[in-house]
Amino acid sequence: MLDSASVTLLKTDFGFTEAELLVYNYLLEKDKATAEIICKETKVPKGRIYDVLNNLIENGFIEVAYARPKKYFILDPVKSFSTALNIKERKLISIEREAMIVAKKLISQKKSRGVDAIELITDAQEFFSKVSKEVLSSSTMRILSRSKSTLILRGPFAESEAVNMSYRMMITNMLDKICSGNINAKYIISKEYLNSLLNSKEKAVKQEATRNLKELLCYKNLDLRVTPAKTIEDFIKCIIFDDSCFIALETPKLFSNLYLRHPFIVDQFAKTYDQLFETTETFSF
């Protein structure tokens, strides 16, 4: 049986859905079971059960015996977590490599055209400074943040005081602009991550998240929405302004942001964001 700490870990670090938690928890207590039995016992809908099982297999949490019918099981919980971590690390390494390849291609294209429209930022202090400037000069702001949330938790970003000063300045500029009503903001955040903060056993985290969230919900010019999180997507973030956008890939080993100022590219990102925004849910306590 999963305890609350394990549930929080699986949700926040591995992007488990409620259905995946039900199935994984059930298999922890059973020897082997068919999809039909798992579906019946966990109440996961028939239309979703195979997607849930295949996702757990793909990420290394459960195994399958190819009998007739197939039977699903967890041979060793410790081994399954180790396998899942290895798979996750390989995916992150692959994403890091792909992101750097894309970034280099874009920069190469920029240089070949002589257009100063794309810049790769790998320094956190420089990133926060540039975002702060864009906040001050923009009338719109769109944020997609599926893991660590800028405006919900506003604590120190790094050990470096210089970086933290730039970070605090960025947050202050965002909040001042929102509070004054001089910017229209849209904000998408992971529903599961948000709930994990509001239900955190760490009193300070819970209090800060609750206080800041209530403050944000008071602003009429800030539309906050929630959406389910996925494991890899947790590391993709973006901030879109009037004439620029920042596309970020952040992992424990990588801080990399594309700073884009090409009108067509920014417009396409804004349109894509707005389409995603329409599929999200409003949040209320």
C-alpha positions in Angstrom: 0.0 0.0 0.0 1.4 3.4 -1.0 1.8 6.0 1.7 1.2 9.7 1.2 5.0 10.4 0.6 5.2 7.7 -2.1 2.0 9.1 -3.8 3.5 12.6 -3.8 6.8 11.3 -5.2 5.1 9.4 -8.0 2.9 12.3 -8.9 5.4 15.1 -8.8 8.6 13.3 -10.0 7.1 10.7 -12.3 3.9 12.4 -13.5 1.6 9.6 -12.3 -2.1 10.1 -13.0 -4.8 9.0 -10.6 -5.5 6.0 -12.8 -1.8 5.0 -12.8 -1.6 5.3 -9.1 -4.7 3.0 -8.7 -3.3 0.4 -10.9 0.3 0.5 -9.5 -1.1 0.4 -5.9 -3.3 -2.6 -6.8 -0.5 -4.6 -8.4 1.8 -3.9 -5.3 -0.7 -6.1 -3.3 -1.3 -8.8 -5.9 0.8 -11.5 -7.6 -0.4 -11.2 -11.2 -3.6 -10.0 -12.7 -5.2 -9.6 -16.2 -6.3 -6.2 -17.6 -9.9 -7.3 -17.1 -9.4 -8.0 -13.4 -7.4 -4.8 -12.8 -10.0 -2.8 -14.6 -12.8 -4.3 -12.5 -10.9 -4.0 -9.1 -9.5 -0.5 -9.6 -12.6 1.0 -11.4 -10.3 2.4 -14.2 -12.5 2.7 -17.3 -12.1 0.0 -19.9 -11.3 2.6 -22.5 -8.2 3.7 -20.5 -6.9 0.6 -18.8 -4.6 -0.5 -21.6 -3.1 3.0 -22.1 -2.5 3.1 -18.3 -0.8 -0.4 -18.3 1.3 0.3 -21.4 2.5 3.6 -19.9 3.5 1.9 -16.7 5.4 -0.8 -18.7 7.1 1.8 -20.9 8.3 3.7 -17.9 9.6 0.5 -16.1 7.2 0.3 -13.2 5.4 -2.9 -14.0 6.1 -6.0 -16.1 3.9 -8.2 -18.3 3.8 -12.0 -18.8 2.8 -12.7 -22.4 0.4 -15.5 -21.7 -3.2 -15.8 -22.9 -4.5 -13.5 -21.6 -1.6 -11.2 -20.6 -0.9 -10.8 -16.9 0.6 -7.8 -15.3 2.8 -7.7 -12.2 5.5 -6.1 -10.1 8.3 -8.5 -9.5 10.4 -6.3 -7.3 9.3 -2.7 -6.3 12.9 -1.7 -5.6 14.0 -3.0 -9.0 11.0 -1.4 -10.7 11.9 2.1 -9.3 15.5 1.6 -10.3 14.4 0.7 -13.9 12.0 3.7 -14.0 14.8 6.1 -12.9 17.2 4.7 -15.5 14.5 5.1 -18.2 13.7 8.7 -17.1 17.4 9.6 -17.0 17.8 8.3 -20.6 14.8 10.3 -21.8 16.2 13.4 -20.2 19.6 13.0 -21.7 18.0 12.4 -25.1 15.9 15.6 -24.7 18.9 17.6 -23.6 20.8 16.4 -26.7 17.9 17.1 -29.0 17.3 20.5 -27.5 20.9 21.5 -28.0 20.8 20.3 -31.6 17.7 22.4 -32.3 19.2 25.4 -30.5 22.4 25.2 -32.5 20.5 24.8 -35.8 18.4 27.9 -35.0 21.4 29.9 -34.1 23.2 28.8 -37.3 20.1 29.8 -39.3 20.1 33.2 -37.6 23.8 33.8 -38.3 23.4 32.7 -41.9 20.6 35.2 -42.4 22.3 38.0 -40.4 19.2 38.4 -38.3 19.5 39.0 -34.5 16.2 37.2 -33.7 17.4 34.1 -31.9 19.6 33.8 -28.8 20.6 30.9 -26.7 20.8 31.7 -23.0 22.5 29.3 -20.6 23.1 31.7 -17.7 20.2 32.0 -15.2 21.1 35.6 -14.2 21.1 36.8 -17.8 17.8 35.0 -18.4 16.0 36.6 -15.4 17.3 40.1 -16.4 16.0 39.7 -20.0 12.6 38.5 -18.8 12.4 41.4 -16.4 13.0 43.9 -19.3 10.4 42.2 -21.4 7.8 42.3 -18.6 8.3 46.1 -18.3 7.8 46.7 -22.0 4.9 44.3 -22.7 1.1 44.5 -22.4 0.6 40.7 -22.6 2.2 37.7 -20.9 1.6 34.0 -21.4 3.2 31.6 -19.0 3.4 27.8 -19.2 4.9 26.3 -16.1 4.4 22.6 -15.4 6.7 22.0 -12.5 8.5 24.6 -10.4 6.2 27.5 -10.5 7.6 31.1 -10.6 4.7 32.9 -9.1 3.4 30.3 -6.6 6.7 29.6 -4.8 9.0 32.7 -4.8 11.9 31.5 -2.8 15.6 31.5 -3.7 16.4 30.1 -7.1 20.1 29.3 -6.6 23.0 29.5 -4.1 24.3 32.5 -5.9 23.1 35.8 -4.4 23.6 37.6 -7.7 21.3 35.1 -9.5 18.7 35.3 -6.7 18.7 39.1 -6.9 17.9 38.9 -10.6 15.3 36.3 -9.9 13.6 38.4 -7.2 13.6 41.4 -9.6 11.9 39.4 -12.3 9.2 38.2 -9.9 8.7 41.8 -8.5 8.4 43.2 -12.1 5.8 40.5 -13.0 3.7 41.1 -9.8 3.9 44.9 -10.1 2.8 44.8 -13.7 -0.1 42.4 -12.9 -1.1 44.3 -9.8 -1.2 47.7 -11.6 -3.4 46.2 -14.4 -0.9 47.2 -17.1 -0.5 43.7 -18.4 -2.9 41.0 -19.4 -1.6 37.6 -18.2 -2.4 34.0 -18.9 -0.9 31.3 -16.7 -1.0 27.5 -17.1 0.4 25.3 -14.4 0.3 21.6 -13.6 -2.8 20.7 -11.5 -1.0 17.8 -9.7 2.0 19.9 -8.9 -0.2 22.7 -7.6 -2.2 20.3 -5.4 1.0 18.8 -4.1 2.1 22.3 -2.9 -1.3 23.1 -1.3 -1.3 19.7 0.5 2.4 19.7 1.3 3.5 18.3 4.7 6.0 21.1 4.8 4.1 23.8 6.6 6.1 26.7 5.1 5.6 25.4 1.6 1.9 24.9 2.1 1.4 28.4 3.6 3.5 30.2 0.9 1.7 28.4 -1.9 -1.8 29.1 -0.4 -1.0 32.7 0.3 0.5 33.5 -3.1 -2.2 31.5 -5.0 -5.0 33.4 -3.2 -3.3 36.7 -4.1 -3.0 35.7 -7.8 -6.6 34.7 -8.0 -7.7 38.2 -6.9 -6.3 39.8 -10.1 -8.9 40.2 -12.8 -6.2 40.6 -15.5 -4.6 37.3 -14.6 -6.3 34.1 -15.9 -4.8 31.1 -14.1 -5.6 27.7 -15.5 -4.5 24.1 -14.6 -3.7 21.1 -16.7 -2.6 17.5 -16.0 1.2 17.0 -15.9 3.3 14.5 -17.9 6.7 13.3 -16.9 8.8 14.8 -19.6 6.7 17.8 -20.3 7.4 18.9 -16.7 10.7 20.2 -17.9 9.3 22.3 -20.8 8.4 25.9 -20.0 7.6 29.1 -21.9 6.9 32.8 -21.3 5.5 34.7 -24.3 5.3 38.5 -24.5 4.1 41.0 -27.1 7.2 40.7 -29.4 9.3 38.0 -27.8 9.2 34.6 -26.2 11.4 32.4 -24.0 11.3 28.6 -24.5 13.0 26.8 -21.7 14.3 23.3 -21.1 15.4 23.0 -17.4 16.6 19.9 -15.7 18.9 19.4 -12.7 21.8 19.2 -15.3 20.7 21.8 -17.8 19.6 25.4 -17.9 18.9 26.3 -21.5 16.6 29.0 -22.9 15.9 30.1 -26.4 15.1 33.9 -26.5 13.1 34.5 -29.7 12.3 37.9 -31.2 11.1 36.9 -34.7 7.5 38.3 -35.2 6.3 35.2 -37.1 7.7 32.7 -34.6 6.4 34.6 -31.6 3.0 34.9 -33.2 2.9 31.2 -33.9 3.9 30.3 -30.3 1.2 32.7 -29.0 -1.5 31.1 -31.2 -0.4 27.6 -30.1 -0.5 28.7 -26.4 -4.0 30.1 -26.8 -5.2 26.8 -28.3 -3.8 24.9 -25.4 -5.3 27.5 -23.0 -8.8 26.6 -24.3 -8.3 23.0 -23.2 -7.3 23.8 -19.6 -9.4 24.1 -16.5 -10.1 27.1 -14.2 -8.8 26.7 -10.7 -10.5 27.6 -7.4 -10.1 26.6 -3.8 
